[in-house]
């Protein structure tokens, strides 16, 4: 297991770096997105347990807003327009997915697995957003869309009594 490097204009303890990498989890490699999603799982479950789906929606919105800012700071000093160490987008997407997950070990595992699946496979419109929307909005939006896909699958599974 290795570590990604921060761009020259950022230091680890700078707010933009801490937010973008979700406290350093995005610096782990390989599979930075998986590490970031895994790091977001426990806080997401705690938010869900304490504040329910509305708390997760607020958390996802805050992660999106802060992530948009931090991603802008990150990419303004580099030529890489979607750096893999930026994982705050995975945090926002996973927390969005968790809004419809049962608060059980199976529910958490399904939310995590489905979100990672849709984030990697990128069905429409996830792939479209990833390829056609640039900047911080592009970084953040494809994971929000993957989170919506995963949440819809969880909703269908709940409606059909599968979970």
C-alpha positions in Angstrom: 0.0 0.0 0.0 1.4 3.4 -1.0 0.5 7.0 -0.5 -0.4 9.7 -2.9 1.4 13.1 -2.7 -0.3 16.4 -2.2 0.2 19.1 -4.8 3.0 21.5 -4.1 0.7 24.3 -3.1 -1.0 22.4 -0.3 0.1 21.0 3.0 -1.5 18.1 4.8 -3.0 20.2 7.6 -4.4 22.9 5.3 -8.2 23.0 5.5 -8.5 22.3 1.7 -6.3 19.2 1.9 -7.9 17.8 5.0 -11.4 18.3 3.5 -10.5 17.1 0.0 -8.8 13.9 1.2 -11.3 13.4 4.1 -8.7 13.7 6.7 -6.0 11.9 4.7 -8.0 8.8 3.7 -7.7 9.8 0.0 -4.0 9.7 0.2 -4.0 5.9 0.5 -3.5 3.9 -2.6 -4.5 1.9 -4.5 -8.2 2.5 -4.7 -8.4 6.0 -3.1 -12.1 6.2 -3.7 -12.7 2.9 -1.8 -10.5 4.1 1.1 -12.4 7.4 1.2 -15.8 5.7 1.1 -14.7 3.3 3.9 -13.5 6.3 6.0 -16.9 7.9 5.5 -19.0 4.9 6.5 -18.7 5.0 10.3 -19.3 8.8 10.5 -22.2 8.3 8.1 -23.7 5.6 10.2 -23.3 7.7 13.4 -25.1 10.6 11.7 -27.9 8.2 10.6 -28.3 6.8 14.0 -28.4 10.2 15.7 -30.1 12.4 13.2 -31.7 10.0 10.6 -32.0 10.5 6.9 -32.4 14.3 7.2 -29.1 14.5 9.1 -27.4 12.5 6.3 -28.9 14.8 3.7 -27.6 17.8 5.6 -24.2 16.1 6.0 -24.1 15.2 2.3 -25.0 18.8 1.3 -22.2 20.1 3.6 -19.7 17.6 2.3 -20.7 18.7 -1.3 -20.3 22.4 -0.5 -17.0 22.0 1.4 -15.8 19.5 -1.2 -16.5 21.9 -4.0 -14.5 24.6 -2.4 -11.6 22.2 -1.4 -11.5 20.6 -4.9 -11.4 24.1 -6.5 -8.4 25.0 -4.3 -6.7 21.6 -5.1 -7.1 21.6 -8.9 -6.3 25.3 -9.3 -2.6 24.5 -8.6 -2.3 21.4 -10.7 -2.9 20.1 -14.2 -4.8 17.0 -13.0 -8.5 18.0 -13.1 -9.8 14.9 -11.2 -7.1 13.9 -8.8 -7.7 10.5 -7.1 -6.7 11.7 -3.6 -9.8 13.9 -3.6 -12.4 11.7 -1.9 -14.8 14.2 -0.3 -17.0 13.5 -3.3 -17.2 9.8 -2.2 -18.2 11.0 1.3 -21.1 13.1 -0.1 -22.2 10.3 -2.4 -22.0 7.5 0.3 -23.9 9.6 2.8 -26.6 10.2 0.2 -26.8 6.5 -0.4 -27.1 5.8 3.4 -30.3 7.9 3.6 -32.2 4.8 2.3 -30.1 2.1 3.9 -31.4 0.2 6.9 -29.2 0.7 10.0 -28.0 -2.8 10.1 -24.7 -4.4 9.2 -26.3 -5.7 5.9 -27.7 -2.3 5.2 -24.3 -0.6 5.7 -22.6 -3.3 3.6 -25.1 -3.0 0.8 -24.9 0.9 0.8 -21.1 0.7 0.6 -21.0 -1.9 -2.1 -23.8 -0.4 -4.2 -22.2 3.1 -4.0 -18.8 1.8 -5.0 -20.3 -0.3 -7.8 -22.1 2.7 -9.4 -19.1 5.0 -8.8 -16.8 2.5 -10.6 -19.2 1.3 -13.4 -20.6 4.9 -14.0 -24.0 4.2 -15.7 -25.8 7.1 -17.3 -25.8 10.0 -16.2 -22.8 9.3 -13.9 -20.4 8.7 -16.8 -21.8 11.7 -18.7 -21.2 14.0 -15.7 -17.7 12.6 -15.2 -16.8 13.2 -18.9 -18.6 16.4 -19.6 -18.7 18.6 -16.5 -15.3 20.0 -15.5 -13.9 21.6 -12.5 -15.0 21.0 -8.9 -18.6 20.5 -10.0 -17.5 17.6 -12.2 -15.5 16.1 -9.4 -18.4 16.2 -7.0 -21.4 15.6 -9.2 -20.6 12.2 -10.6 -20.4 10.8 -7.1 -23.7 12.4 -6.1 -25.3 10.7 -9.2 -23.7 7.4 -8.2 -25.1 7.9 -4.7 -28.6 8.5 -6.2 -28.4 5.3 -8.2 -27.3 3.3 -5.2 -30.1 4.8 -3.0 -32.7 4.0 -5.7 -31.5 0.3 -5.7 -31.8 0.3 -1.9 -35.3 1.8 -2.1 -36.4 -0.8 -4.5 -34.9 -3.6 -2.3 -36.8 -2.2 0.7 -40.0 -1.9 -1.3 -39.8 -5.5 -2.4 -38.9 -6.7 1.1 -35.4 -7.9 0.2 -33.8 -5.9 3.0 
